[in-house]
């Protein structure tokens, strides 16, 4: 009902994440954004805008999608200067 989504995973003795799965449902835009971040290993809203120009999605919209996924705990957010960088939560 609340559209909550979370990761489920195993961590082996060496600390490597395995058997990762998403529990819950993301809408198609959230899923596409999450897949893009995972494919790139880290990204910014500007990078996504440049990488997917055919979508006509602006930097602000990409940033909103990324921030929403970070708010759900599905991405990590860090900064390099004034730029927000987004990474999968399973990235060390």
N, CA, C and O of each residue as an XYZ file, in Angstrom:
368
protein
N       0.804     -1.199      0.000
C       0.000      0.000      0.000
C       0.847      1.263      0.000
O       0.494      2.241     -0.659
N       1.943      1.257      0.718
C       2.782      2.456      0.794
C       3.848      2.462     -0.293
O       4.656      3.388     -0.361
N       3.859      1.428     -1.151
C       4.833      1.319     -2.244
C       6.264      1.289     -1.729
O       7.173      1.794     -2.388
N       6.466      0.705     -0.564
C       7.815      0.563     -0.038
C       8.569     -0.491     -0.834
O       8.002     -1.498     -1.257
N       9.834     -0.244     -1.026
C      10.718     -1.145     -1.754
C      12.017     -1.229     -0.970
O      12.481     -0.232     -0.416
N      12.611     -2.431     -0.923
C      13.887     -2.575     -0.246
C      14.689     -3.699     -0.870
O      14.156     -4.571     -1.556
N      15.990     -3.652     -0.611
C      16.881     -4.700     -1.083
C      16.926     -5.837     -0.072
O      16.881     -5.607      1.136
N      17.014     -7.049     -0.569
C      17.303     -8.228      0.228
C      18.552     -8.843     -0.376
O      18.662     -8.960     -1.596
N      19.493     -9.235      0.470
C      20.731     -9.802     -0.059
C      21.402    -10.674      0.985
O      21.115    -10.590      2.179
N      22.292    -11.504      0.506
C      23.169    -12.293      1.355
C      24.549    -11.643      1.302
O      24.924    -11.052      0.289
N      25.297    -11.753      2.390
C      26.674    -11.276      2.412
C      27.540    -12.451      2.847
O      27.332    -13.028      3.914
N      28.515    -12.798      2.007
C      29.348    -13.947      2.345
C      30.417    -13.561      3.367
O      30.507    -12.403      3.774
N      31.223    -14.537      3.775
C      32.230    -14.322      4.819
C      33.258    -13.252      4.441
O      33.847    -12.616      5.316
N      33.470    -13.055      3.141
C      34.418    -12.044      2.674
C      33.770    -10.665      2.544
O      34.424     -9.694      2.164
N      32.479    -10.592      2.865
C      31.776     -9.317      2.780
C      31.229     -9.003      1.403
O      30.819     -7.872      1.141
N      31.217     -9.999      0.511
C      30.708     -9.804     -0.849
C      29.196    -10.023     -0.849
O      28.694    -11.018     -0.326
N      28.489     -9.072     -1.448
C      27.026     -9.156     -1.534
C      26.654    -10.124     -2.652
O      27.151    -10.024     -3.773
N      25.764    -11.068     -2.320
C      25.286    -12.045     -3.297
C      23.771    -12.157     -3.187
O      23.172    -11.656     -2.235
N      23.166    -12.804     -4.148
C      21.726    -13.091     -4.123
C      20.883    -11.860     -3.814
O      19.950    -11.921     -3.014
N      21.210    -10.772     -4.439
C      20.503     -9.520     -4.205
C      19.192     -9.509     -4.984
O      19.160     -9.873     -6.160
N      18.119     -9.092     -4.333
C      16.838     -8.938     -5.009
C      16.063     -7.775     -4.421
O      16.188     -7.441     -3.242
N      15.269     -7.179     -5.272
C      14.443     -6.061     -4.876
C      13.105     -6.600     -4.402
O      12.447     -7.354     -5.119
N      12.701     -6.218     -3.202
C      11.398     -6.619     -2.668
C      10.469     -5.426     -2.772
O      10.765     -4.353     -2.247
N       9.371     -5.609     -3.431
C       8.432     -4.522     -3.684
C       8.461     -4.173     -5.158
O       9.123     -4.834     -5.957
N       7.734     -3.126     -5.504
C       7.595     -2.757     -6.906
C       7.944     -1.298     -7.120
O       7.491     -0.418     -6.388
N       8.752     -1.061     -8.129
C       9.055      0.302     -8.561
C       8.247      0.590     -9.823
O       7.938     -0.322    -10.589
N       7.907      1.865    -10.038
C       7.270      2.179    -11.312
C       8.333      2.109    -12.407
O       9.524      2.004    -12.114
N       7.907      2.167    -13.648
C       8.838      1.955    -14.760
C       9.938      3.017    -14.811
O      11.075      2.700    -15.161
N       9.629      4.251    -14.474
C      10.643      5.315    -14.481
C      11.677      5.080    -13.385
O      12.874      5.252    -13.615
N      11.221      4.688    -12.192
C      12.155      4.400    -11.094
C      13.041      3.215    -11.448
O      14.248      3.238    -11.204
N      12.440      2.183    -12.023
C      13.203      0.974    -12.368
C      14.255      1.285    -13.427
O      15.395      0.831    -13.322
N      13.879      2.054    -14.443
C      14.819      2.417    -15.501
C      15.970      3.244    -14.938
O      17.119      3.069    -15.344
N      15.668      4.136    -14.015
C      16.704      4.968    -13.399
C      17.640      4.110    -12.555
O      18.859      4.258    -12.642
N      17.089      3.221    -11.746
C      17.909      2.330    -10.929
C      18.798      1.457    -11.810
O      19.980      1.282    -11.512
N      18.245      0.909    -12.888
C      19.034      0.084    -13.807
C      20.168      0.891    -14.434
O      21.278      0.383    -14.594
N      19.894      2.138    -14.786
C      20.930      2.994    -15.381
C      22.065      3.245    -14.400
O      23.237      3.189    -14.774
N      21.722      3.522    -13.144
C      22.764      3.758    -12.132
C      23.598      2.501    -11.940
O      24.823      2.577    -11.845
N      22.956      1.364    -11.884
C      23.699      0.124    -11.687
C      24.599     -0.186    -12.886
O      25.705     -0.698    -12.710
N      24.144      0.116    -14.081
C      24.954     -0.123    -15.272
C      26.180      0.794    -15.305
O      27.253      0.393    -15.755
N      26.009      2.023    -14.826
C      27.103      2.995    -14.842
C      27.984      2.915    -13.588
O      29.087      3.461    -13.579
N      27.518      2.252    -12.548
C      28.201      2.074    -11.257
C      28.203      3.325    -10.389
O      28.267      3.226     -9.164
N      28.136      4.476    -10.995
C      27.911      5.727    -10.291
C      27.506      6.740    -11.353
O      27.904      6.632    -12.513
N      26.720      7.713    -10.951
C      26.272      8.683    -11.949
C      25.795      9.962    -11.290
O      25.664     10.052    -10.070
N      25.542     10.936    -12.126
C      24.934     12.202    -11.722
C      23.713     12.418    -12.609
O      23.543     11.739    -13.622
N      22.879     13.355    -12.226
C      21.719     13.685    -13.045
C      22.168     14.185    -14.418
O      21.561     13.842    -15.432
N      23.214     14.984    -14.453
C      23.720     15.512    -15.728
C      24.227     14.388    -16.628
O      23.994     14.405    -17.837
N      24.915     13.420    -16.046
C      25.405     12.280    -16.826
C      24.251     11.524    -17.453
O      24.326     11.140    -18.620
N      23.178     11.301    -16.695
C      22.015     10.596    -17.237
C      21.359     11.398    -18.358
O      20.932     10.825    -19.360
N      21.276     12.697    -18.200
C      20.716     13.557    -19.250
C      21.530     13.421    -20.532
O      20.969     13.309    -21.622
N      22.852     13.430    -20.397
C      23.729     13.312    -21.567
C      23.700     11.904    -22.168
O      23.782     11.735    -23.385
N      23.585     10.914    -21.313
C      23.606      9.519    -21.767
C      22.313      9.100    -22.460
O      22.327      8.242    -23.343
N      21.193      9.708    -22.056
C      19.885      9.347    -22.608
C      19.170     10.569    -23.191
O      18.086     10.924    -22.728
N      19.759     11.213    -24.195
C      19.149     12.432    -24.743
C      17.807     12.182    -25.431
O      16.982     13.090    -25.539
N      17.594     10.969    -25.887
C      16.348     10.651    -26.589
C      15.125     10.673    -25.677
O      13.997     10.728    -26.165
N      15.327     10.631    -24.372
C      14.197     10.619    -23.451
C      13.609     12.001    -23.209
O      12.484     12.112    -22.723
N      14.343     13.048    -23.536
C      13.907     14.431    -23.319
C      13.641     14.719    -21.835
O      12.867     15.619    -21.505
N      14.275     13.964    -20.954
C      14.150     14.195    -19.516
C      15.243     15.173    -19.119
O      16.412     14.964    -19.444
N      14.876     16.235    -18.423
C      15.837     17.252    -18.017
C      16.642     16.844    -16.797
O      16.332     15.859    -16.127
N      17.671     17.612    -16.526
C      18.545     17.348    -15.382
C      17.749     17.356    -14.079
O      17.981     16.514    -13.212
N      16.815     18.295    -13.927
C      16.020     18.370    -12.696
C      15.186     17.116    -12.496
O      15.094     16.602    -11.381
N      14.581     16.620    -13.563
C      13.767     15.405    -13.457
C      14.638     14.201    -13.106
O      14.260     13.375    -12.275
N      15.818     14.104    -13.748
C      16.734     13.007    -13.395
C      17.133     13.120    -11.928
O      17.155     12.123    -11.206
N      17.445     14.330    -11.492
C      17.835     14.520    -10.099
C      16.708     14.115     -9.150
O      16.959     13.497     -8.115
N      15.476     14.458     -9.499
C      14.340     14.065     -8.657
C      14.203     12.549     -8.577
O      13.938     11.998     -7.508
N      14.383     11.884     -9.703
C      14.314     10.413     -9.706
C      15.423      9.821     -8.828
O      15.173      8.931     -8.015
N      16.640     10.324     -9.001
C      17.764      9.820     -8.216
C      17.563     10.072     -6.729
O      17.795      9.185     -5.907
N      17.133     11.275     -6.385
C      16.902     11.608     -4.972
C      15.789     10.739     -4.390
O      15.862     10.324     -3.233
N      14.767     10.465     -5.184
C      13.676      9.597     -4.718
C      14.158      8.191     -4.416
O      13.769      7.598     -3.410
N      15.003      7.658     -5.282
C      15.551      6.318     -5.048
C      16.495      6.310     -3.850
O      16.530      5.341     -3.092
N      17.257      7.383     -3.679
C      18.122      7.486     -2.495
C      17.268      7.587     -1.237
O      17.610      7.005     -0.208
N      16.177      8.312     -1.311
C      15.267      8.430     -0.168
C      14.647      7.109      0.235
O      14.324      6.901      1.405
N      14.478      6.213     -0.729
C      13.949      4.875     -0.448
C      15.035      3.922      0.026
O      14.753      2.772      0.361
N      16.279      4.397      0.054
C      17.387      3.557      0.490
C      17.916      2.631     -0.586
O      18.646      1.687     -0.283
N      17.558      2.888     -1.857
C      17.992      2.016     -2.945
C      19.275      2.498     -3.600
O      19.942      1.733     -4.296
N      19.629      3.762     -3.383
C      20.884      4.331     -3.876
C      21.565      5.071     -2.742
O      20.920      5.521     -1.795
N      22.888      5.191     -2.855
C      23.648      6.038     -1.935
C      23.920      7.361     -2.630
O      24.125      7.414     -3.843
N      23.918      8.409     -1.852
C      24.198      9.740     -2.381
C      25.457     10.265     -1.712
O      25.593     10.189     -0.491
N      26.371     10.792     -2.502
C      27.562     11.436     -1.948
C      27.798     12.713     -2.743
O      27.105     12.980     -3.725
N      28.762     13.484     -2.322
C      29.056     14.752     -2.999
C      30.513     14.795     -3.427
O      31.406     14.284     -2.751
N      30.714     15.418     -4.563
C      32.044     15.835     -5.024
C      31.904     17.312     -5.320
O      31.395     17.704     -6.370
N      32.354     18.117     -4.397
C      32.126     19.557     -4.516
C      30.636     19.839     -4.384
O      30.022     19.493     -3.374
N      30.062     20.457     -5.383
C      28.626     20.757     -5.346
C      27.802     19.733     -6.109
O      26.579     19.852     -6.183
N      28.460     18.728     -6.678
C      27.769     17.725     -7.483
C      27.381     16.524     -6.642
O      28.198     15.990     -5.892
N      26.121     16.100     -6.771
C      25.669     14.879     -6.096
C      25.959     13.684     -6.992
O      25.631     13.679     -8.178
N      26.577     12.682     -6.401
C      26.912     11.430     -7.083
C      26.035     10.343     -6.481
O      25.884     10.265     -5.262
N      25.459      9.509     -7.331
C      24.604      8.419     -6.868
C      25.238      7.096     -7.225
O      25.740      6.909     -8.333
N      25.211      6.164     -6.259
C      25.809      4.850     -6.405
C      24.840      3.792     -5.888
O      24.020      4.080     -5.016
N      24.925      2.567     -6.416
C      24.138      1.486     -5.828
C      24.532      1.285     -4.362
O      25.700      1.458     -4.015
N      23.604      0.934     -3.518
C      23.913      0.768     -2.096
C      24.868     -0.390     -1.848
O      25.501     -0.441     -0.793
N      24.987     -1.299     -2.768
C      25.886     -2.444     -2.571
C      27.296     -2.175     -3.043
O      28.134     -3.076     -3.024
N      27.581     -0.936     -3.473
C      28.936     -0.563     -3.875
C      29.708     -0.132     -2.642
O      29.214      0.659     -1.839
N      30.915     -0.649     -2.492
C      31.730     -0.316     -1.325
C      32.261      1.096     -1.420
O      32.971      1.551     -0.523
